[in-house]
């Protein structure tokens, strides 16, 4: 296995982050349907919470640089790490349904998590109003997360494990 901080390790985190950006961009036109939840849960299952956290924070930073500082870009710095923690707690779980439920519940609660900056800046009334106004979007988010995760989590984990295993040999010793 390669050392943390090796070129391979840094490139892997960069590719993970780039895939998050590409996935977000690809589904931008469909409100509240996203692959970020699936990808971060998959990354956490395969590569562990530390690498997933690095990719998530880089993703949040790139989003902030691209779109500017906003309530939703600020929330990315704590929402995605919260998802990574959830998947880390589920790391030994073999139930596809439990993973899909976790992704779905995360989507349903996304608006609640996003209302925290509004709570801090504008108080309870504004935060509750903001959250309630977004409930229809949270329903779409939760249902789509559940379906996407139920269908794609297991195949994505298997594919990433195969890719990761195929690149574990050290190129310096291969040619010796």
ABEGO torsion letter per residue (X at the ends): XBBBGBAAAAAAAAAAAAAAAAAAAAAAABBGBBAAAAAAAAAAAAAEAAAAAAAAAAAAAAAAAAAEBBAAAAAAAAAAAAAAAAAAAAAABABAAAAAAAAAAAAAAAAAAAAAAAAAAAEAAAAAAAAAAAAAAAAAAAAAAAAAAAAAAAAAAAAAAAAAAAAABBAAAAAX
